[in-house]
Amino acid sequence: MNSRYLQNGMYAMVFTMAAVQADAATPVDFSSLVEQVSPAVVSVNVVKKMTQEELLQQQVPEILRRFFGNQVVIPQQQAPQEKVGYGSAFFISNDGYLLTNHHVVEDASRITITLQDRREIDAKVIGSDERTDVALLKVDGTTYPALKIGNVDQLKVGEPVLAIGSPFGFDYSASAGIVSAKSRNMQGETSVPFIQTDVALNPGNSGGPLFNQRGEVVGVNSRIFSGTGGYMGLSFSIPIDVAMDVVQQLKTTGKVTRSYLGVMLQDIDRNLADAYNLPRPEGSLINQVAPGSPAAKAGLKAGDIIMKYNGSPISRTSDLLNYLNRTMPKQSIQLEILRDGKPRSISATLTTAPDDTPATSERSAQQNGPVLGMAIRNLTAAEQSRLDVRGGILVEDVTRGGLAALSNIISGDVITQINNTAILNTNDFTKVVATLPKNSVARVSIVRQGQRAMLGLRIK
């Protein structure tokens, strides 16, 4: 009897485990959700002017470019001057406001959205922010279906999610997966704590919504990590709360204003944790404080470790940067730091960051010279003495994909000369850059980590 009892129990256990495995293998049924939310998702068609380099690649064979480079003359009357791009967007209000990516509509001369019923409507850009890759569009009308905004804080790793968009121009394609990670910062970027998923995203999905199981938008699909240009299992979406913060500013002022503390930060690794007698790697280490910055005025010093921001624990530097990016200028913040092994509390009042996104109405003023995509400031007397330079400007931030970044200029570089003109301050730099002709390469003298070097700044 005991033997039979154990045997029956074993069979019962095996049956139960098989049932659990079967449930785990059953995909989530998103069919009703897709039907419900699809009307609020649109495809975006953009027309952009082609650059001289793109025209060259399109019209001149590679073998000729190898021998003659950019000296090949292109018959302008035969060259198509525009190209067509595509992406996705979605309604966030009934009166025609839509969210999409900055890179979808960047430099667009014409934008058209296509609704689910195949109607095409012209759209205009209300504002666009390159750092977060968020753009706000508007179409005429007041009866559009708007999606419900979800709570990213409640989103869990492992939770099923759904994306709808237009990959490769195929409208209303749905793909599903799970949340792989949260608060993922891409290398060299600090403005967005991305949601990482394994949802299949491809070119054309950009700007489309990421849904949770309740049909709420939790993210704006932005990019993939790929060695081939296609989906490889790593997709990244902008958290909807970050996107909506940007939208509110774009709606109100047409630009995005960010706060500025004035510190350079790094993560605490295992070795630093041991050196600072921390029980585990946590917090964000200050390795430099900008003179005259809010951090300097508050008394922060290099070597301080920021442990809490307004009472919220800081696990790594990305946590602190995310808090700072979502705090408006002129606000007072409370930092709990560790200095010489002892905890301290410091208050600081943030100012406006020097690299704000310009308002839409102000952008025409920039067309007098090339937009390089970097934030600069004058060197202090102490910095000039330390670097043994007369004048010069410090590159504080470089925009991904901008002319400066493409020319290998990085944050921390000190620019001392352009072509044969000495750069003593930011005014000199602005005047010289404004005179640089298009399709030219300027010689830029820099000091990088104490070493002098020369770069070629390509102007397009």
PEQUIPE-V440147 format. One line per field, one symbol per residue. burial: b if it has 24 or more other ideal C-beta (glycine too) atoms within 12 Angstrom, else e. A space follows every 10 residues. Layout:
burial->???
This chain:
burial->eeeeeeeeee eeeeeeeeee eeeeeeeeeb eebbeebbeb bbbbbbebeb ebeebeeeeb eeeeeeeeee eeebeeeeee eeeebbbbbb bbbeebbbbb bbbbbbbbee bbbbbbeeee bebbbbbbbb bbbbbbbbbe eeebbbbebb ebeebeeebb bbbbbbbeee bbbbbbbbbb bbbbbbeebb bbbbbbbbbb bbbbbbbbbb bbbebbbbbb bbbbbeeeee beebbbbbbb bbbbbbbbbb beebbbbbbb bbbbbbbbee ebeeebeeee ebbbbbebbb eebbbbebeb eeebbbbbbb eeebbbbbbb bbbbbbbbbe bebebbbbbe eeeeebebbb bbbbbbbbeb eeeeeeeeeb bbbbbbbbbe eebeeebebe bbbbbbbbbb bbbbbbbebb bbbbbbbbee eebeebebbb ebbeebeeee ebbbbbbeee eeeebebbbb
